Amino acid sequence: MNKKSSIYILTGLLALSSITACKKDFLERPPLNQLTEEAFWKSEEDVFKVVNGVYSQLPGDGTAFNDGATDNAQVQNSWDSPSNPIAAGTIGSDTDAGWSFVGIRRANYFLENADRVKVIDPALLERYKAEVRFIRALDYFNLMSRFGDVPLFTKVLVLGEENLPRKPKKDVLKFVLSELDTVAKILPKEYAGGKPNEKGRITKGAALALTARVYLYDGQFQKAAELASTVMGMGYRLFTTTEEEPKDKLDDYSKWVDFADAADQEKFRKGLRSYERLFYQKHENNSEVILDRQVVRQKGGNDINKLLGPNNLKGWSSITPTQSMVDAYESYQTGEAVVPVDPAQRATWYENVKDSTDYVKEYRNRDPRFYASIQFHGAVWNSIDEEPYIYDSRANDNNNSKTGYNFRKLVDPTVYIEKIESHANVIIIRYAEILLTYAEAKNEVSGPDGTIYDALDQIRTRAGMPVVNRTKYATKDALREFIRAERRVELALEGHRYMDIRRWKIAPNVMKTIYDVRNGQVQQRIWTDKLYLMPIPQVEMDKSKGVLVQTLGY
């Protein structure tokens, strides 16, 4: 280095030192595009933003994948969801089955820092805390439902505290119930609208409804029935409509249903439209919704149309109905179970579908919810496309169903009409679930009674189906099977079946290898009892340095 260069460097250092002498914090200024802890937590707006960040962890369109780990549906690709290997019985610790604590960490961070804001109404701050505590309780409930014992922590962890052992499920359950009981006493029954009281925020009804679900899953039927009964008195109602757009009126169901008269056809169409439309963007925040994940139009979006739709509707057929799901829909006229078609007979009909009317026999005179939920060969749905639409299960494109069916439920035609993403809210808890919870729990406690039949009849009537046969279903055992069948059909694709087949201990009987309409094998399924609980990902086991103990069997 020459002498001249040394002088320039020395001069520069001296200049810099003079600057820092005048402003000692010059080099300690935070990046202009970031906020420090000291700069944040100053206003009500700061609290509002963090709470909304916790809300972003509510379950979304991915909930539909859960049915792919059941007898309701098949998830085509293992990279789409762990439901594919779970259903096959091949899941291992190399797959993450939902071991995530992101929402819990966000909630803990908020709860630990929110009191630093002094310029906020204390009552509003308490309400915000209650909303966040609800979301944390929901996260823990979902984790313990899937994994059993899980780490339980309620504070922000610092370096050295990150490796926590699994807490017994009973301790996590106790925590969840305690949290829900507390927040239910703080949260309002409803919100007036407008910031910070937007529709869609967590309510007292949501806290009580989730508590009823927790008790039901745990087999505490008396408490589940009591909580459900309380929610039933809070003003929620099943959504109904007779609305039909001009294109809807083109759907001719006379090919599929033997209507007694015009009034019968009107009842059928009302049942179909009421059921399908309660999930539409146009009717979000309706009287049936107790809790949903809100999707902001043109700012958010969900992929449900793509996940469920076939290739010609720009879908991926990621989640498709099984034949068992199709068989679950009862007779429209009698309300009784339909005897499934022999698979070999179905395959013969299918091969001759263009030349024979026999194939349509299997899909005749079904529950209106069948036509609102399942796309089967020849099914009509004019509002979904610009041209008259008839579902063709014989297409062989990559993104078409392997089972021979696609879901129609949850798919919103608005996406196709307006050529936009789906912005329909994702319903997490709705009133129909509460009625079914009450019916199941009350029946387990004391057997059939008028209140149970009434709860079930509300759901059946909304769907356009016959009410419960009081004579046939007059015993606890008979009514139990009826309630389970009704729950499966009503709540299909909403994420409930995963835990239902496990808590009822029927998974070994229903998780069978699935076949398509040609009677060809779609997915081999082997059930072992280790599948009642999921494995911890091996990468998380390794990080814990021996603190975490793997789920039995993996």
Secondary structure by P-SEA (a helix, b strand, c coil): ccaaaaaaaaaaaaaaaaaaaacccccccccccccccccccccaaaaaaaaaaaaccccccccccccccccccccccccccaaaaaaaccccccccccccaaaaaaaaaaaacccccccccaaaaaaaaaaaaaaaaaaaaaaaacccbbbbbcccccccccccccccaaaaaaaaaaaaaaaaaccccccccccccccccccaaaaaaaaaaaaaaacaaaaaaaaaaaaaaccccccccccccccccccccccccccccaaaaaaaaaaaaaaaacccccccccccccccccccccccccccccccccccccccccccccccccccccccccccccccccaaaaaaaaaacccccccccccccccaaaaacccccccccccccccbbbbbccccccccccccccccccccccccccccccccccccccaaaaaaaaaaaaaacccccaaaaaaaaaaaaaaccccccccccccaaaaaaaaaaaaaaaacccaaaaaaaaaaccccccccccccccccccbbbbbccccccccccaaaaaaacccccccccc
